[in-house]
């Protein structure tokens, strides 16, 4: 739960090298689609998909969801007076290793991830023999998803979260939060729900990032016009220091230190790389070409 992303070695866009030391991860169809949209290229099929998606959002019945979870939320979190207190009570609930409570959490987890019957038998078997005392300890990512889901549905049931249909879509972005260092959003829902996320990461309010970027653009423009050394403009290895800079703060928190004397000098061109690394790059490009050809067939 510190940012690792699991890679499916059997996926068509993934290739594991013969020596098992390298993994080539090619673009997915979704990424290619996003790149086309980013360039403003939309087709009739895209417009139909968007319309269907919006209609699907309008059909989400969060009032009905709140009604389903009202009894559960009152039983477990009835003393919570706001969303903050509900999340704190939820943490106590998930950490309680009482067998009955953990079996309830396990069943909710299996339902949420749409586990197969085989997976359900294995999971219950592990709990029966004592190998899974706590879902939170045994399956931390699955537990992080359940934690967010319960914070959402119980927040709805207690009236701490409004039944806005897009909230359900926004919730799903938060499921990926353990895989990022910094999560940026201008959605109040994300800010209010952030405490229910798990992992080593930070939430940044979108407007704060935009304001910081504008300040940096202005600073670089001033430097360019001044008589100072222009290499300062070109050096993007680390962010420019600025008062109350959220970018600089996140950089100091999460990025590796640069410029240390014990670090080897970075190669400036492909030819400066170690011959073995050059060979690995060339082999990787050939493999990517083969993967592209196979995809076009």
PEUR-V604980 format. One record per run of one state. SS is the DSSP state (helix for helix, strand for strand, loop for the rest). FROM is the first residue (numbers start at 1). LEN is the number of residues. If there is no record, write none. Layout:
ss:from:len
SS:FROM:LEN
SS:FROM:LEN
This chain:
ss:from:len
loop:1:13
strand:14:3
loop:17:6
strand:23:3
loop:26:3
helix:29:10
loop:39:5
helix:44:15
loop:59:3
helix:62:16
loop:78:5
helix:83:13
loop:96:3
helix:99:14
loop:113:4
helix:117:12
loop:129:6
helix:135:4
loop:139:1
helix:140:19
loop:159:6
helix:165:10
loop:175:2
helix:177:3
loop:180:2
strand:182:4
loop:186:2
helix:188:9
loop:197:5
strand:202:4
helix:206:20
loop:226:5
helix:231:4
loop:235:11
helix:246:9
loop:255:15
helix:270:3
loop:273:2
helix:275:22
loop:297:1
